């Protein structure tokens, strides 16, 4: 019985950690913000 509870607890912790990592990778931009091109896009790299 204790093994089942332990496995469920581990799965819950891993699932919540994966959800946090996934949500942390998403960019949070306000509405109406558009990406702006760089001023020197045609400079040819470095």
C-alpha positions, 0 to 999 in steps of 0.5 A, a space after each residue: 500500500 505504501 509503495 502505491 502511494 509513493 509511486 503516485 507522489 513521485 508521478 505527481 511531483 514529476 508531472 508538476 515539474 514538467 508542467 512548470 518547465 514547459 510554462 517557463 519556456 513560453 515567452 510572455 509578451 503583452 498583446 499588441 507587441 510585434 517583433 521589430 527588425 534589427 537596425 542593421 539586418 543587412 550588415 552581413 553578420 559580425 
